[in-house]
């Protein structure tokens, strides 16, 4: 269902030797900024799907209740081996979400950080998330932007990063809604906030502060952090209710 071969045959590791570890602390900060207190205080179990080397989960320890159990799952043997060797107090599973027993497996919060864009059948994936937890948190790049269109960067994004889906904010909202997920809150994030880009392109940072939406649609480098809530399977849920409340 995905292009998992590149994550186990060394191809992805060659292109990304650090497996994006350098951005983990920034992503953990963004996650903390979106989760409201009533959810944070009630979470006792967290599953991160596509956890990579586990650094994001490690960065969230101390933010949730001290009794919270952290679990990460990833299809990459290399990533899980690294995580197990470096973060002993977190459970790491080598596998995919499709192998989980949905009748017996439940979590208070599911994290999918930069995962959705790598999947061919994202709606099927989201419906599984709907069953795993009432609350879920996603980080998804806005790839359907003017820069990618002008320079025809689709092939580069697919080959270098393994991206299969290219969203804008409207298509993301529609995708989540079609899978029975209500968007509780969302926040634009900017790639130049990562430490390695901290001191470059200051004018772009100002553009993002003025209008995250316009920046996401033009120069790119913008993602969206989305907090979603699973809805019961009834025909007319929350008609007329503002999704951002």
Secondary structure in CASP SS format (residue, H / E / C, confidence):
PFRMAT SS
TARGET T0000
AUTHOR 0000-0000-0000
METHOD secondary structure of the structure
MODEL  1
X C 1.00
X E 1.00
X C 1.00
X C 1.00
X H 1.00
X H 1.00
X H 1.00
X H 1.00
X C 1.00
X C 1.00
X H 1.00
X H 1.00
X H 1.00
X H 1.00
X H 1.00
X C 1.00
X C 1.00
X C 1.00
X C 1.00
X C 1.00
X H 1.00
X H 1.00
X H 1.00
X H 1.00
X H 1.00
X H 1.00
X H 1.00
X H 1.00
X H 1.00
X H 1.00
X H 1.00
X H 1.00
X H 1.00
X H 1.00
X C 1.00
X C 1.00
X H 1.00
X H 1.00
X H 1.00
X H 1.00
X C 1.00
X C 1.00
X C 1.00
X C 1.00
X E 1.00
X E 1.00
X E 1.00
X E 1.00
X E 1.00
X C 1.00
X C 1.00
X C 1.00
X C 1.00
X C 1.00
X H 1.00
X H 1.00
X H 1.00
X H 1.00
X H 1.00
X H 1.00
X C 1.00
X C 1.00
X C 1.00
X C 1.00
X C 1.00
X C 1.00
X C 1.00
X C 1.00
X E 1.00
X E 1.00
X E 1.00
X E 1.00
X E 1.00
X E 1.00
X C 1.00
X C 1.00
X H 1.00
X H 1.00
X H 1.00
X H 1.00
X H 1.00
X H 1.00
X H 1.00
X H 1.00
X H 1.00
X H 1.00
X C 1.00
X C 1.00
X C 1.00
X C 1.00
X E 1.00
X E 1.00
X E 1.00
X E 1.00
X C 1.00
X C 1.00
X H 1.00
X H 1.00
X H 1.00
X C 1.00
X C 1.00
X C 1.00
X C 1.00
X C 1.00
X C 1.00
X C 1.00
X E 1.00
X E 1.00
X E 1.00
X E 1.00
X E 1.00
X E 1.00
X E 1.00
X C 1.00
X C 1.00
X H 1.00
X H 1.00
X H 1.00
X E 1.00
X C 1.00
X C 1.00
X H 1.00
X H 1.00
X H 1.00
X H 1.00
X H 1.00
X H 1.00
X H 1.00
X H 1.00
X H 1.00
X H 1.00
X H 1.00
X E 1.00
X E 1.00
X E 1.00
X E 1.00
X E 1.00
X E 1.00
X E 1.00
X E 1.00
X E 1.00
X C 1.00
X C 1.00
X C 1.00
X C 1.00
X H 1.00
X H 1.00
X H 1.00
X H 1.00
X H 1.00
X C 1.00
X C 1.00
X C 1.00
X H 1.00
X H 1.00
X H 1.00
X H 1.00
X H 1.00
X H 1.00
X H 1.00
X H 1.00
X C 1.00
X C 1.00
X C 1.00
X C 1.00
X C 1.00
X C 1.00
X C 1.00
X H 1.00
X H 1.00
X H 1.00
X H 1.00
X H 1.00
X H 1.00
X H 1.00
X H 1.00
X H 1.00
X H 1.00
X C 1.00
X C 1.00
X E 1.00
X E 1.00
X E 1.00
X E 1.00
X E 1.00
X E 1.00
X E 1.00
X E 1.00
X E 1.00
X E 1.00
X H 1.00
X H 1.00
X H 1.00
X C 1.00
X H 1.00
X H 1.00
X H 1.00
X C 1.00
X C 1.00
X C 1.00
X C 1.00
X H 1.00
X H 1.00
X H 1.00
X H 1.00
X H 1.00
X H 1.00
X H 1.00
X H 1.00
X H 1.00
X C 1.00
X H 1.00
X H 1.00
X H 1.00
X H 1.00
X H 1.00
X H 1.00
X C 1.00
X C 1.00
X C 1.00
X C 1.00
X E 1.00
X E 1.00
X E 1.00
X E 1.00
X E 1.00
X E 1.00
X E 1.00
X E 1.00
X E 1.00
X C 1.00
X C 1.00
X C 1.00
X C 1.00
X C 1.00
X C 1.00
X C 1.00
X C 1.00
X C 1.00
X C 1.00
X C 1.00
X C 1.00
X C 1.00
X C 1.00
X C 1.00
END
